[in-house]
Amino acid sequence: MHRVDINGQVAEPENGLIVGNGDLSVSIYQTADTLVWRFGKNDVWDRRLDLSDCPEAAHIDEITRGIVDEKWASHGYVDGGASAEGHVQDVQRMNELCDGWPAYARRPYPCPKPVGELALHLPIDQRGLQIRQRLTIERGVVDIEMRWQSGAGIDLHCFVSPDPNALVVRWKVIDWTDETATDSRPPVWFTLYRWPDPSIDEFAAQLMMRAMNAHNFRACVESGKATPLPPPAVKDICHRAAIEQAFYPDLEFVRGFRYALVPFTDELRIEPCATYGSGWAALQLLPVSDEIAEGALAVAVPTSTDEGDVEGELSRILSLETGLGDCTRMTAAWEDENRRSAQDFWSRSAMATADPLIENTWYEQLHFRRCAYRDDVIAPGLALPSTVQDYSLWHGDYHTNYNYQQPFWGDYAANHVELGDAFFPGMQHMVDLGRRLAAKYWNCRGTFIQLTGYPFPVEDDPYGTGPLARMAYMTGWVANHYWRRYLYLQDATWLRQTGYPVMRDAALFYTDFLEARDDGKYHAFPSLQGEAFYGGDLARFTDQPQVVRQARYCLMTAIEAAELLDADPGLRSEWRERHDNLVVVDDLEALGLTEEEKRRYLANPPEFQGWDVGPGFPRPGDQSQCLQAEPGGRWGYAGSAQVPWQLLIYLHNRAYDPERDHACLRDLILRLRQPNGSLPAMSQQSHGYIGLYGESLGMIAPLQEMMLQSWDGVIRLFPAWPAAIDAEFQTFRAEGAFLVSAAWKDGQVLSATIASEAGRRCCVERPWDAACCVTDAGGTPVTTTIEPGDRICFATIPGGVYEVRRDS
């Protein structure tokens, strides 16, 4: 079992232990007089997109004119500070297009919202609190022991039910006697509450005081148009006391989204708590008698996305309670379900190394993924739901210049298809909107994936002006995830029904966006890359590597998918003509690449070819900047934001040297790691406590690729693992729908087993200097061929299991 132990109190939700079922997640933290469970749920968003003072969103022809003829320059993402070197036809329009989009830059919503909290009130007349908190990862439970100097104590056991969405807390009072007690009443009582949504002025002021920076909330305050949600209320729902939070109407919920916090318990009585018109809504849960020393409490969170709305889901839960007899039996049944769910999850893959820090990091990040991601609900935005604040930087959105993508990169290789597939439900809203944006603002077929988006329908462009509003690289980057799923699972039915329609429309967008020029080549214009302002010569907007690489790969994979499905022969011809005549941004001959390196370059998804906002890519011997200290030995930015991305780039280019870099990686993790095992993406010093950003969870991807790579169609065993550190992994997934298990000891591969799900041809880079052979499950030798790149290749059958070993 892998555990996270915290001996002491944790003051912020994002640093506390987390339990969850992929939709409902709960962070645990403490104040001076309470132990708090903070609820988060993936669908709880303030969905308002206020376009009331937005100009017409930018059309690509306007951008082209501004770049080519008027030579615009801008200097900010909120106030653009527009200027121009040429004659400007419409100064007001130039300013509108260079300024940030008011619905984004000057409003705090759309944004995810915290759900509420459950607080256990501590007996604060007791002295000398000692608290031990333990997360047992493979069980998905948290156990907390609190002891005071008197000898009295409270033990807690908590988890989130797989179904329904409910937190369960079991509590037990220890040694509360005449000799130890400081009150005649049992020391266990709770308050369940939701606070009123604060004004943006109040929130910005508090952030400024804590972090010395109010970030974009300054502009939200200055707009004078941001309004909080309606206050929560205590209500009777299905004859149960509940706290309800209502939201304003939106396109999906015309009467407004709602959720409720509904307590269940046998040992406590539930009473409304007076809040004196403050806007708070609270229920108190008090022992039914002074003899109560232990019990169980559940808090369910039904929402409008449940079948039958809040009332329908709550009725279902009430019927479960009635059928089982009481809350105690119901929560016991949920614990059995949680145990089975955890066992199933952790049976899908495993790893072990002689380096506990690396091993624990993999398990900890995957645990966070399990708590907050699931394939049948929308995925979170930037931050895990139980850690979001009342308002979020960058709206807590789906940010598609790596932030949204990064946490998903390792899921399929970890053999957690359900986590990888969580990418798609929320993204479908961006794809659907992108089809309208492509036609309306780009004169293109297909779909345009905007830099920012939301996992629900919105009226129009969520980011319609500013220099980042019309960048072309994110479309391909998002489409790559659909192709990646096929490569790992070889599921042609899913590809035809779900994956290919998005890939096709992304390729159609590039087909129409790319422009033919007199040199006979197709060029990418106009589009910035990364994050940049208007200004400079035309080269900054022409054939940027990040754009061209994504366009090339998108066209190539769309062709391959269409051929596999025997679909769209006419489009295939268009795509091939664009692809074959696309401008070259990486001259492979000039770079001196071998034939094998060229093959790997073409197979490599462009986000992992190079630091995409630069012209080149790393070569063997280069060291990732994220693993280097600054001059004088000082480490720089205290965040893991782009670390997984950088590591994958270096791994794919064979520039990661395990003997040189492993110690640096360990040092990086040790510097960043929080008490709960998280690796904050953003510096907490400079940003404040803004939530645990999911992008940091992408760290599992490079850790796995140090042990197993298959991204170019060739399985490589421990390709970047330190010789002196023994390790093994079980059922990691490789492209081609292979499940691979292997062990490493004394600097060499001991054994390797490959299970074939789809019966595809398998190629393995020879793991030993000596000759090797392949046998099937019965020990019968399998015919192999040796191919360039020292690859051993052999045919497989669906369900076949093969052992790769030294030839004795």
VOGU-3710 file (C-alpha; in Angstrom, 3 decimals, decimal comma):
1> mhrvdingqv> 0,000/0,000/0,000  1,109/3,549/-0,734  0,295/6,194/1,814  0,561/9,920/2,310  1,048/10,860/5,949  0,678/14,366/7,330  1,599/14,849/10,960  0,135/18,213/11,778  -2,464/20,630/10,505  -2,931/21,821/6,927
11> aepenglivg> -4,327/25,317/6,474  -5,359/25,355/2,791  -7,569/22,979/0,768  -5,062/22,667/-2,081  -2,436/21,341/0,341  -4,778/18,916/2,107  -5,498/15,263/1,467  -8,131/14,589/-1,173  -10,695/11,840/-1,684  -13,025/11,591/-4,648
21> ngdlsvsiyq> -14,788/9,477/-7,253  -13,870/11,391/-10,414  -16,874/13,727/-10,194  -17,235/14,679/-6,533  -13,946/15,414/-4,784  -13,300/16,580/-1,232  -10,223/18,288/0,228  -9,477/18,084/3,942  -7,891/20,945/5,843  -7,947/22,498/9,305
31> tadtlvwrfg> -8,481/25,828/11,018  -7,766/26,695/14,640  -11,060/25,223/15,823  -12,375/23,017/13,000  -11,509/20,144/10,736  -13,006/20,928/7,331  -14,083/18,889/4,324  -14,318/21,167/1,266  -16,535/19,892/-1,546  -15,874/20,294/-5,246
41> kndvwdrrld> -17,832/18,961/-8,197  -16,930/18,991/-11,864  -20,219/20,455/-13,110  -20,500/23,311/-10,595  -19,754/26,397/-12,699  -21,030/29,928/-12,866  -21,894/29,665/-16,562  -22,522/33,345/-17,285  -20,782/34,652/-20,430  -21,491/38,378/-20,360
51> lsdcpeaahi> -21,104/39,710/-23,905  -23,019/42,913/-23,161  -20,105/45,297/-23,729  -18,139/43,180/-26,185  -17,522/44,504/-29,703  -17,878/42,268/-32,735  -15,352/39,462/-32,403  -12,297/39,664/-34,637  -12,508/38,404/-38,204  -9,294/37,003/-39,619
61> deitrgivde> -9,421/39,480/-42,522  -9,323/42,368/-40,032  -6,312/40,833/-38,326  -4,577/40,418/-41,670  -5,170/44,054/-42,574  -3,914/45,214/-39,197  -0,737/43,156/-39,468  0,073/43,754/-43,138  -1,185/47,250/-43,917  -1,589/49,105/-40,644
71> kwashgyvdg> 1,244/47,391/-38,745  -0,416/47,178/-35,360  1,435/46,769/-32,096  -0,112/45,874/-28,744  1,286/45,716/-25,248  -1,192/43,987/-22,938  -3,864/41,307/-22,717  -6,388/43,517/-20,905  -5,597/47,057/-22,017  -3,953/46,472/-25,357
81> gasaeghvqd> -2,253/49,859/-25,621  -2,630/49,701/-29,393  -0,439/51,671/-31,759  0,333/51,442/-35,463  3,125/52,343/-37,870  0,816/52,583/-40,885  -2,375/54,450/-41,679  -5,273/53,141/-39,591  -8,697/53,094/-41,237  -10,629/52,822/-37,975
91> vqrmnelcdg> -8,771/53,671/-34,773  -11,639/52,606/-32,541  -11,783/49,211/-34,205  -8,019/48,769/-33,897  -8,265/49,486/-30,187  -11,142/47,029/-29,808  -9,205/44,276/-31,554  -5,993/44,865/-29,595  -7,708/45,080/-26,203  -8,660/41,997/-24,241
101> wpayarrpyp> -12,132/40,554/-24,806  -14,356/42,229/-22,181  -16,214/38,994/-21,415  -12,865/37,443/-20,469  -10,577/40,274/-19,403  -13,173/42,293/-17,449  -15,441/39,621/-15,986  -14,582/36,931/-13,460  -17,045/34,442/-14,913  -17,581/31,891/-16,372
111> cpkpvgelal> -15,651/30,071/-13,657  -15,908/26,956/-11,480  -17,304/27,423/-8,006  -16,617/25,743/-4,658  -19,599/23,715/-3,496  -19,473/24,215/0,264  -17,918/22,795/3,399  -18,568/20,433/6,277  -16,828/21,431/9,516  -16,203/19,272/12,574
121> hlpidqrglq> -15,935/21,601/15,562  -13,007/20,712/17,797  -13,099/20,832/21,617  -10,865/23,881/21,815  -10,686/23,893/25,604  -8,542/20,805/25,207  -4,809/21,473/24,934  -1,894/20,093/22,948  -3,607/18,765/19,838  -1,647/16,127/17,968
131> irqrltierg> -3,135/15,265/14,580  -2,125/12,484/12,218  -3,706/12,323/8,775  -3,205/9,347/6,480  -4,357/8,771/2,914  -4,200/5,117/1,869  -4,018/5,483/-1,877  -5,012/1,990/-3,020  -8,094/2,121/-0,788  -9,137/5,696/-1,514
141> vvdiemrwqs> -9,690/6,485/2,172  -8,391/9,032/4,661  -7,996/8,236/8,348  -7,407/10,999/10,888  -6,378/10,622/14,514  -6,632/13,589/16,874  -5,319/13,350/20,414  -5,098/15,950/23,168  -2,857/16,103/26,237  -5,710/14,844/28,397
151> gagidlhcfv> -5,792/11,550/26,512  -9,120/12,304/24,838  -9,325/11,992/21,115  -11,389/11,678/17,954  -10,813/9,168/15,148  -12,201/9,821/11,676  -12,487/7,634/8,596  -13,705/9,173/5,349  -14,143/8,443/1,645  -16,298/9,442/-1,304
161> spdpnalvvr> -18,798/6,897/-2,559  -18,375/5,795/-6,204  -22,155/6,215/-6,576  -23,974/8,330/-5,575  -21,906/11,482/-5,171  -21,557/11,550/-1,408  -18,879/12,047/1,229  -18,962/9,550/4,085  -17,393/10,342/7,475  -17,223/7,804/10,287
171> wkvidwtdet> -16,288/9,233/13,672  -15,454/7,826/17,075  -14,760/9,598/20,359  -11,790/8,193/22,290  -11,504/8,318/26,119  -13,939/11,169/26,717  -14,342/10,552/30,442  -14,960/12,483/33,619  -11,204/12,806/33,963  -10,517/14,052/30,425
181> atdsrppvwf> -13,665/15,896/29,329  -13,812/19,681/29,136  -17,550/19,747/28,401  -20,489/17,616/29,431  -21,493/17,139/25,816  -19,825/14,743/23,355  -17,055/16,593/21,479  -18,454/15,832/18,029  -20,772/18,215/16,250  -20,751/19,502/12,697
191> tlyrwpdpsi> -21,857/22,448/10,601  -22,632/22,056/6,913  -22,610/25,376/5,101  -22,262/27,449/1,951  -21,153/31,056/2,228  -22,551/33,866/0,041  -20,618/34,477/-3,144  -18,350/37,451/-2,386  -18,206/40,541/-4,546  -15,291/40,670/-6,939
201> defaaqlmmr> -14,073/43,776/-5,084  -13,763/41,856/-1,833  -12,115/38,866/-3,492  -9,584/41,004/-5,377  -8,723/42,927/-2,216  -8,070/39,745/-0,263  -5,915/38,330/-3,061  -3,959/41,569/-3,243  -3,293/41,491/0,481  -2,184/37,856/0,429
211> amnahnfrac> -0,215/37,723/-2,838  0,635/41,391/-3,573  -1,070/40,932/-6,930  -4,745/41,052/-7,866  -3,950/39,678/-11,343  -6,743/40,219/-13,884  -9,329/40,817/-11,169  -8,308/44,484/-11,150  -9,998/44,908/-14,517  -13,053/42,988/-13,296
221> vesgkatplp> -13,387/45,437/-10,412  -12,914/48,448/-12,667  -15,649/47,289/-15,042  -18,210/47,704/-12,281  -20,385/45,049/-13,915  -19,452/41,829/-12,129  -22,139/40,562/-9,783  -22,066/37,610/-7,366  -24,347/34,606/-7,440  -27,655/34,629/-5,572
231> ppavkdichr> -27,078/33,682/-1,922  -27,490/30,037/-0,921  -30,500/28,968/1,110  -31,593/26,268/3,530  -34,484/24,414/1,937  -36,653/21,358/2,327  -36,032/19,128/-0,695  -37,872/15,805/-0,836  -38,667/16,304/2,866  -34,973/16,538/3,754
241> aaieqafypd> -33,113/19,546/5,103  -30,671/20,752/2,468  -28,530/23,693/1,452  -29,241/24,815/-2,094  -27,157/27,051/-4,331  -28,904/28,357/-7,434  -27,261/29,896/-10,492  -28,441/32,240/-13,190  -30,065/30,822/-16,361  -27,778/29,658/-19,156
251> lefvrgfrya> -28,097/27,949/-22,533  -28,146/24,455/-21,037  -30,220/25,131/-17,921  -32,834/27,695/-18,852  -34,050/27,953/-15,253  -30,530/27,974/-13,910  -28,222/25,244/-12,665  -28,695/24,091/-9,049  -27,011/21,846/-6,568  -27,733/20,827/-3,001
261> lvpftdelri> -25,774/19,654/0,030  -27,890/17,057/1,817  -26,784/15,413/5,091  -27,687/11,868/6,152  -27,074/10,524/9,665  -28,615/8,342/12,364  -26,692/9,636/15,379  -27,062/13,378/14,826  -30,071/15,635/14,599  -30,106/18,158/11,762
271> epcatygsgw> -31,176/21,722/12,529  -31,051/24,991/10,569  -28,438/27,354/11,942  -29,346/31,007/12,386  -27,215/33,168/10,075  -28,962/36,509/10,743  -29,446/37,695/7,177  -25,741/37,396/6,406  -26,298/35,390/3,230  -24,790/32,234/4,687
281> aalqllpvsd> -26,797/29,011/4,612  -25,963/26,484/7,332  -27,196/23,310/8,975  -25,932/22,105/12,330  -25,618/18,403/13,098  -25,773/17,765/16,835  -25,667/14,494/18,840  -29,122/13,129/19,577  -27,937/12,312/23,121  -24,941/12,781/25,388
291> eiaegalava> -24,270/9,043/25,180  -23,338/9,114/21,483  -19,644/8,275/21,075  -19,464/7,165/17,457  -21,445/7,343/14,282  -21,596/7,895/10,547  -22,437/10,946/8,505  -22,925/11,290/4,760  -23,306/14,425/2,662  -24,747/13,915/-0,807
301> vptstdegdv> -24,363/16,476/-3,601  -27,125/16,109/-6,217  -27,034/18,605/-9,095  -29,019/19,651/-12,145  -26,937/17,399/-14,399  -28,229/14,316/-12,586  -31,167/12,483/-14,108  -34,301/14,143/-12,793  -32,410/17,201/-11,553  -31,643/17,636/-7,852
311> egelsrilsl> -34,963/16,152/-6,762  -34,613/13,086/-8,974  -31,163/12,204/-7,692  -32,067/12,884/-4,075  -35,132/10,658/-4,403  -32,895/7,871/-5,688  -30,576/8,224/-2,690  -33,521/8,259/-0,282  -34,798/5,036/-1,813  -31,373/3,475/-1,215
321> etglgdctrm> -31,529/4,501/2,435  -35,048/3,121/2,784  -34,105/-0,136/1,096  -31,078/-0,699/3,332  -32,818/0,393/6,514  -30,802/3,365/7,752  -27,836/5,617/7,071  -25,405/3,293/8,847  -26,215/0,370/6,563  -26,298/2,607/3,493
331> taawedenrr> -22,848/4,040/4,143  -21,500/0,555/4,890  -22,714/-0,555/1,460  -21,060/2,487/-0,085  -17,801/1,596/1,646  -17,931/-1,864/0,096  -18,450/-0,242/-3,296  -15,546/2,123/-2,672  -13,298/-0,809/-1,777  -14,219/-2,655/-4,981
341> saqdfwsrsa> -13,817/0,489/-7,084  -10,369/1,186/-5,658  -9,253/-2,398/-6,188  -10,418/-2,283/-9,792  -8,671/1,023/-10,456  -5,308/0,034/-9,022  -5,368/-3,416/-10,637  -4,960/-1,856/-14,079  -1,285/-0,997/-13,701  1,455/-0,733/-11,119
351> matadplien> 5,076/0,273/-10,771  7,782/-0,153/-8,168  11,279/1,267/-7,938  14,157/1,367/-5,501  13,598/5,141/-5,447  10,575/5,679/-3,159  10,248/9,362/-4,085  9,681/8,597/-7,763  7,406/5,653/-7,018  5,286/7,644/-4,584
361> twyeqlhfrr> 5,087/10,589/-6,982  3,547/8,342/-9,635  0,963/6,926/-7,220  0,150/10,319/-5,718  -0,458/12,056/-9,049  -2,555/9,157/-10,302  -4,596/9,292/-7,095  -5,400/12,955/-7,746  -6,463/11,989/-11,268  -8,755/9,297/-9,897
371> cayrddviap> -10,375/11,760/-7,496  -11,235/14,431/-10,071  -11,487/12,836/-13,550  -13,926/10,317/-15,021  -15,042/9,561/-18,551  -18,802/9,959/-18,011  -18,676/13,563/-16,744  -17,011/16,774/-17,847  -13,411/17,178/-16,738  -12,327/19,994/-14,440
381> glalpstvqd> -10,841/23,156/-15,851  -7,513/24,452/-14,622  -7,876/23,485/-10,941  -9,210/20,438/-9,133  -12,774/21,275/-8,053  -12,288/20,842/-4,298  -9,456/23,389/-4,387  -11,005/26,217/-6,431  -11,535/29,599/-4,835  -14,616/31,792/-5,243
391> yslwhgdyht> -13,141/33,172/-8,473  -10,368/31,730/-10,607  -7,402/33,071/-12,499  -7,915/32,601/-16,239  -11,534/31,778/-15,401  -10,404/28,270/-14,377  -11,113/27,458/-18,017  -10,125/24,830/-20,561  -6,849/26,485/-21,576  -5,591/24,765/-24,718
401> nynyqqpfwg> -2,009/25,986/-25,041  -0,921/22,946/-22,966  -2,739/23,436/-19,630  -5,830/21,352/-20,402  -3,938/18,747/-22,429  -1,008/18,040/-20,122  -2,737/16,060/-17,339  -4,085/13,575/-19,905  -0,779/12,687/-21,566  0,037/9,743/-19,329
411> dyaanhvelg> -3,391/8,183/-18,853  -3,473/5,683/-21,705  0,101/4,555/-21,039  -0,913/4,018/-17,397  -3,685/1,769/-18,760  -6,354/4,072/-17,379  -8,531/4,487/-20,422  -11,325/5,948/-18,319  -9,050/8,816/-17,283  -7,817/9,472/-20,808
421> daffpgmqhm> -11,379/9,466/-22,093  -12,309/12,171/-19,576  -10,685/14,554/-22,068  -13,605/14,331/-24,482  -17,008/15,128/-22,846  -16,219/18,743/-21,974  -14,107/19,261/-25,088  -17,087/18,380/-27,278  -18,604/21,764/-26,420  -15,467/23,519/-27,701
431> vdlgrrlaak> -15,485/21,420/-30,873  -19,138/22,239/-31,548  -18,610/25,951/-30,935  -15,429/25,812/-33,011  -17,409/24,795/-36,085  -19,331/28,059/-35,846  -16,210/30,095/-35,106  -14,320/28,612/-38,061  -17,042/29,614/-40,505  -17,904/32,984/-38,965
441> ywncrgtfiq> -14,475/34,399/-38,169  -12,011/32,434/-40,327  -13,936/31,704/-43,556  -12,930/28,083/-43,012  -14,615/24,732/-42,982  -14,119/22,408/-40,055  -13,588/23,470/-36,465  -11,349/26,050/-34,818  -10,271/25,274/-31,261  -10,014/28,515/-29,343
451> ltgypfpved> -7,309/29,219/-26,773  -9,915/29,200/-24,034  -13,234/27,463/-23,662  -15,732/25,944/-21,279  -17,336/22,517/-20,792  -20,843/23,770/-21,537  -22,577/25,652/-24,373  -21,908/29,392/-24,770  -23,449/31,884/-27,160  -20,382/32,975/-29,119
461> dpygtgplar> -16,629/33,329/-29,072  -15,421/33,275/-25,444  -12,199/35,102/-26,406  -13,040/37,277/-29,380  -10,349/39,995/-29,408  -6,751/40,540/-28,398  -3,571/39,119/-29,917  -4,299/35,584/-28,694  -7,798/35,403/-30,161  -6,848/34,073/-33,595
471> maymtgwvan> -4,048/31,552/-33,193  -4,130/28,390/-35,253  -1,999/25,901/-33,357  -4,453/24,721/-30,678  -6,778/23,057/-33,211  -4,258/20,403/-34,151  -3,045/19,989/-30,607  -6,534/19,059/-29,408  -7,171/16,774/-32,393  -4,038/14,816/-31,508
481> hywrrylylq> -5,748/13,420/-28,413  -8,375/11,706/-30,548  -5,710/10,046/-32,672  -3,650/9,137/-29,598  -6,580/7,181/-28,216  -6,794/5,150/-31,389  -3,064/4,418/-31,376  -3,234/3,067/-27,829  -6,490/1,109/-28,152  -6,834/0,319/-31,885
491> datwlrqtgy> -10,590/0,850/-31,526  -11,790/1,547/-35,060  -15,444/1,778/-34,002  -14,675/4,604/-31,567  -12,477/6,254/-34,161  -15,261/6,211/-36,752  -17,978/7,431/-34,402  -16,122/9,860/-32,145  -12,501/10,480/-33,029  -12,449/10,846/-36,789
501> pvmrdaalfy> -15,226/13,492/-37,048  -13,113/15,829/-34,897  -9,864/14,958/-36,692  -11,562/15,518/-40,049  -12,877/18,919/-39,047  -9,521/19,980/-37,615  -7,852/18,984/-40,889  -10,526/20,864/-42,843  -9,745/23,979/-40,845  -6,068/23,776/-41,804
511> tdflearddg> -6,986/22,946/-45,396  -8,732/26,296/-45,729  -6,450/28,291/-43,427  -3,175/27,469/-45,190  -2,539/29,741/-48,163  -0,732/28,893/-51,387  2,016/31,288/-52,451  4,118/31,794/-55,526  6,856/29,492/-54,246  4,481/26,547/-54,660
521> kyhafpslqg> 4,249/26,037/-50,918  1,393/26,370/-48,464  2,092/28,852/-45,699  0,549/29,476/-42,265  -0,513/33,128/-42,077  -1,564/35,009/-40,031  -0,992/33,328/-36,692  1,152/33,965/-33,681  2,380/31,064/-31,582  2,643/30,559/-27,854
531> eafyggdlar> 1,539/33,787/-26,182  2,576/37,063/-27,799  1,453/40,573/-28,681  0,865/42,231/-32,023  3,902/43,981/-33,440  7,117/43,366/-35,318  7,605/42,258/-38,884  5,449/39,788/-40,782  7,790/36,910/-39,950  6,302/36,790/-36,434
541> ftdqpqvvrq> 2,934/35,901/-37,942  4,140/33,648/-40,750  5,016/29,942/-40,643  5,570/29,815/-36,922  6,939/26,365/-36,005  4,192/25,632/-33,498  1,521/26,297/-36,123  3,158/24,525/-39,067  4,104/21,443/-37,062  0,554/21,047/-35,776
551> aryclmtaie> -0,921/21,569/-39,250  1,421/18,978/-40,774  0,718/16,351/-38,155  -3,039/17,013/-38,195  -3,202/16,562/-41,972  -1,004/13,453/-41,838  -3,043/11,720/-39,135  -6,369/12,689/-40,738  -5,176/11,032/-43,953  -4,131/7,924/-42,047
561> aaelldadpg> -7,433/7,745/-40,151  -9,493/8,269/-43,316  -7,578/5,521/-45,120  -8,050/3,156/-42,215  -11,805/3,846/-42,211  -12,056/4,040/-46,018  -13,635/7,473/-45,629  -13,639/10,774/-47,521  -11,436/10,022/-50,559  -11,959/13,546/-51,908
571> lrsewrerhd> -10,855/15,170/-48,688  -7,882/12,843/-48,511  -6,690/14,229/-51,822  -7,010/17,799/-50,557  -5,212/16,982/-47,342  -2,412/15,150/-49,095  -1,857/18,034/-51,499  -1,598/20,491/-48,587  0,602/18,159/-46,578  3,016/17,355/-49,383
581> nlvvvddlea> 3,476/21,017/-50,271  3,543/22,502/-46,780  6,375/24,887/-46,027  9,303/23,285/-44,191  10,133/24,667/-40,745  12,448/21,869/-39,615  15,065/21,065/-42,269  15,917/17,525/-41,261  18,870/17,310/-43,640  20,395/20,542/-42,387
591> lglteeekrr> 19,915/19,331/-38,830  21,947/16,250/-39,663  19,326/13,711/-38,646  19,883/10,052/-39,425  17,206/8,090/-41,281  16,034/6,616/-37,976  15,847/10,091/-36,425  13,840/11,334/-39,396  11,373/8,488/-38,937  11,027/9,321/-35,269
601> ylanppefqg> 10,554/13,017/-36,050  7,642/12,279/-38,378  6,005/9,948/-35,856  6,445/12,329/-32,941  3,379/14,441/-32,062  4,462/18,053/-32,647  3,939/19,111/-29,053  6,818/16,775/-28,172  9,123/17,589/-31,091  10,599/20,709/-29,637
611> wdvgpgfprp> 9,920/23,599/-27,368  7,161/24,565/-29,731  7,554/28,302/-29,468  11,151/28,022/-30,648  12,732/27,086/-33,959  14,525/23,889/-33,031  14,427/20,857/-30,828  16,895/19,385/-28,333  19,639/16,997/-29,336  21,389/14,321/-27,277
621> gdqsqclqae> 23,592/16,030/-24,721  21,245/18,956/-24,136  19,718/19,318/-20,668  16,205/20,513/-19,954  16,143/23,979/-18,451  13,636/22,852/-15,831  16,326/20,586/-14,350  18,997/23,262/-14,124  19,670/25,696/-11,317  20,248/29,327/-12,192
631> pggrwgyags> 23,751/30,841/-11,929  24,863/30,816/-8,330  22,860/27,685/-7,578  19,531/29,433/-6,984  16,472/27,611/-8,246  13,972/29,750/-10,095  10,203/29,521/-10,447  8,596/27,384/-7,737  6,073/25,634/-9,953  5,799/22,476/-12,024
641> aqvpwqlliy> 3,662/24,095/-14,743  5,502/23,018/-17,898  7,880/20,470/-16,381  6,084/17,359/-17,739  5,971/18,959/-21,188  9,678/19,801/-21,172  10,645/16,357/-19,912  8,631/14,633/-22,641  10,293/16,759/-25,316  13,722/15,764/-24,044
651> lhnraydper> 12,730/12,121/-23,681  11,379/11,941/-27,228  14,583/13,456/-28,563  16,839/11,171/-26,494  18,239/14,223/-24,752  17,186/13,151/-21,260  20,249/11,501/-19,709  19,149/9,444/-16,685  22,627/9,295/-15,179  22,921/13,087/-15,342
661> dhaclrdlil> 19,303/14,155/-14,885  17,707/11,778/-12,383  19,203/13,483/-9,336  18,077/16,861/-10,715  14,552/15,532/-11,189  14,466/14,250/-7,615  15,638/17,614/-6,344  12,931/19,375/-8,350  10,210/17,124/-6,925  11,484/17,535/-3,372
671> rlrqpngslp> 11,455/21,325/-3,716  7,922/21,427/-5,107  6,140/18,646/-3,241  3,374/19,729/-0,869  2,287/17,747/2,222  -0,466/15,998/0,246  1,892/14,869/-2,533  0,882/17,545/-5,026  3,360/19,464/-7,183  1,861/22,964/-7,540
681> amsqqshgyi> 1,859/24,217/-11,104  1,986/27,871/-10,124  4,124/29,601/-7,539  1,981/30,036/-4,460  4,109/33,014/-3,448  3,331/34,977/-6,615  -0,204/33,750/-7,312  -1,615/33,013/-3,880  -3,631/29,908/-3,089  -5,490/29,653/-6,374
691> glygeslgmi> -6,128/25,906/-6,372  -4,292/22,726/-7,283  -3,877/22,977/-11,052  -4,427/19,703/-12,886  -1,591/20,292/-15,346  0,873/19,233/-12,646  -0,676/15,750/-12,678  0,847/15,220/-16,111  4,040/14,246/-14,289  3,036/10,590/-14,595
701> aplqemmlqs> 3,702/10,761/-18,351  7,473/11,407/-18,276  7,943/9,015/-15,346  6,276/6,278/-17,408  8,223/7,124/-20,546  11,475/6,699/-18,655  10,356/3,064/-18,257  8,363/2,439/-21,429  8,097/4,284/-24,728  6,044/3,371/-27,774
711> wdgvirlfpa> 5,096/6,704/-29,344  6,840/5,939/-32,665  5,408/2,430/-33,010  8,387/0,734/-31,341  8,316/-0,549/-27,756  11,365/0,522/-25,769  11,974/-0,934/-22,317  13,541/1,348/-19,698  14,957/3,684/-22,368  15,807/6,481/-19,904
721> wpaaidaefq> 16,100/4,807/-16,527  19,142/5,063/-14,208  21,286/1,935/-14,260  21,690/1,768/-10,488  17,981/1,982/-9,570  16,024/-1,269/-9,822  12,463/-0,939/-11,092  9,525/-2,792/-12,553  6,131/-2,007/-14,020  3,028/-4,054/-14,704
731> tfraegaflv> 0,584/-3,665/-17,588  1,584/-0,272/-18,855  -0,125/0,274/-22,198  1,840/0,722/-25,414  0,648/1,997/-28,775  -0,739/-0,864/-30,825  -2,963/-1,983/-27,908  -0,223/-3,892/-26,107  -0,041/-4,315/-22,327  3,581/-4,518/-21,271
741> saawkdgqvl> 5,172/-5,692/-18,026  8,921/-5,561/-17,462  11,603/-5,508/-14,775  14,984/-3,749/-14,568  17,816/-4,817/-12,280  21,509/-4,004/-12,132  21,289/-1,794/-15,178  19,570/-4,194/-17,543  16,159/-5,535/-18,481  15,411/-8,776/-16,641
751> satiaseagr> 12,219/-9,799/-18,381  9,373/-8,486/-20,499  5,863/-9,769/-21,136  3,612/-8,324/-23,837  -0,133/-8,994/-24,052  -1,743/-8,155/-27,396  -5,341/-6,929/-27,276  -5,856/-6,271/-30,985  -3,476/-8,698/-32,694  -1,286/-6,035/-34,256
761> rccverpwda> 2,294/-6,547/-35,362  4,664/-5,812/-32,483  8,127/-4,260/-32,685  10,487/-4,055/-29,709  13,835/-2,307/-29,622  16,254/-5,058/-28,622  16,765/-4,670/-24,865  20,025/-6,661/-24,673  23,294/-6,711/-26,559  22,907/-10,470/-26,850
771> accvtdaggt> 20,472/-12,198/-29,175  16,928/-12,545/-27,908  13,835/-14,542/-28,717  10,061/-14,357/-28,341  7,836/-17,152/-27,066  4,068/-17,361/-26,730  2,143/-18,243/-23,578  2,783/-21,938/-24,147  6,527/-21,459/-24,508  6,502/-21,982/-28,273
781> pvtttiepgd> 9,034/-19,839/-30,167  7,495/-17,090/-32,297  8,966/-16,145/-35,662  10,715/-12,778/-35,507  12,446/-10,455/-37,933  15,217/-7,970/-37,241  14,561/-4,547/-38,737  16,550/-1,286/-38,928  16,949/0,412/-35,584  17,752/-2,934/-33,929
791> ricfatipgg> 14,066/-3,787/-33,717  12,664/-7,259/-33,141  9,273/-7,569/-34,842  6,713/-10,362/-34,713  3,063/-11,058/-35,486  0,551/-11,350/-32,642  -2,992/-12,603/-32,241  -5,782/-10,938/-30,236  -5,445/-12,091/-26,646  -1,971/-13,489/-27,220
801> vyevrrds> 0,678/-13,182/-24,505  4,365/-13,124/-25,414  7,611/-13,191/-23,503  10,680/-11,399/-24,804  13,883/-12,836/-23,355  17,526/-13,463/-24,009  18,124/-16,284/-26,430  19,769/-18,996/-24,402
//
